[in-house]
Amino acid sequence: DQQVKQNSPSLSVQEGRISILNCDYTNSMFDYFLWYKKYPAEGPTFLISISSIKDKNEDGRFTVFLNKSAKHLSLHIVPSQPGDSAVYFCAAPTNTGNQFYFGTGTSLTVIP
Amino acid sequence: DAGVTQSPTHLIKTRGQQVTLRCSPKSGHDTVSWYQQALGQGPQFIFQYYEEEERQRGNFPDRFSGHQFPNYSSELNVNALLLGDSALYLCASSPGEGRTDTQYFGPGTRLTVL
């Protein structure tokens, strides 16, 4: 039961351009969402989050948008840099916060 | 301030064997969660430990068991290993009581079952 889905396994973007990573969810009870970034041989690291009471959260080059009616969120990276090349996971915790559901990830390659 | 640490880094076992993986949480964190990440997949929740008790469990068989020690470190045990247990096992820690919205991950243990 895949409650969080990332339908694009990979994405390539030129350096300096915008990267847009997408995520869909099925559980309408989710009220908080996170993006994690993962480099090879490392664990996922927290990148940015958004509460369902907002539709946008911005942190430097990273912005997450949430469309609750569509059960869709997206991560925008502007401008993209080669160091952004990694696998990005979308995640959502249960309402107790004890269990996180992760998407399958999108591998981003930023081409210099 | 040490982050989440896991040992060993890599492990090779054969089918039917048993394995124990270890995790030390980030300083100040008392809750430990374990995830399995198969190749090409996202992390799948195995279980979470808080105050030395299993607080929540995902959809994994009883072959997967765990333990949390008084110093908050944790072990994941897998019995009767199957080929399908080959994966990256991730440990995540968070500050404990009540809801937490961010988990901090260790680098993982790569388990290969032959």
Chai-1 contact restraints between the chains, C-beta under 6 A:
chainA,res_idxA,chainB,res_idxB,connection_type,confidence,min_distance_angstrom,max_distance_angstrom,comment,restraint_id
A,Y32,B,D101,contact,1.0,0.0,6.0,A-B,restraint_1
A,E42,B,P107,contact,1.0,0.0,6.0,A-B,restraint_2
A,G43,B,L90,contact,1.0,0.0,6.0,A-B,restraint_3
A,G43,B,F105,contact,1.0,0.0,6.0,A-B,restraint_4
A,G43,B,G106,contact,1.0,0.0,6.0,A-B,restraint_5
A,G43,B,P107,contact,1.0,0.0,6.0,A-B,restraint_6
A,G43,B,G108,contact,1.0,0.0,6.0,A-B,restraint_7
A,P44,B,F105,contact,1.0,0.0,6.0,A-B,restraint_8
A,F46,B,T102,contact,1.0,0.0,6.0,A-B,restraint_9
A,F89,B,G42,contact,1.0,0.0,6.0,A-B,restraint_10
A,T96,B,R99,contact,1.0,0.0,6.0,A-B,restraint_11
A,G97,B,R99,contact,1.0,0.0,6.0,A-B,restraint_12
A,G97,B,T100,contact,1.0,0.0,6.0,A-B,restraint_13
A,N98,B,Q48,contact,1.0,0.0,6.0,A-B,restraint_14
A,N98,B,R55,contact,1.0,0.0,6.0,A-B,restraint_15
A,N98,B,Q56,contact,1.0,0.0,6.0,A-B,restraint_16
A,Q99,B,F45,contact,1.0,0.0,6.0,A-B,restraint_17
A,Q99,B,Q56,contact,1.0,0.0,6.0,A-B,restraint_18
A,F102,B,G42,contact,1.0,0.0,6.0,A-B,restraint_19
A,F102,B,P43,contact,1.0,0.0,6.0,A-B,restraint_20
A,G103,B,G42,contact,1.0,0.0,6.0,A-B,restraint_21
A,T104,B,Q41,contact,1.0,0.0,6.0,A-B,restraint_22
A,T104,B,G42,contact,1.0,0.0,6.0,A-B,restraint_23
A,G105,B,G42,contact,1.0,0.0,6.0,A-B,restraint_24
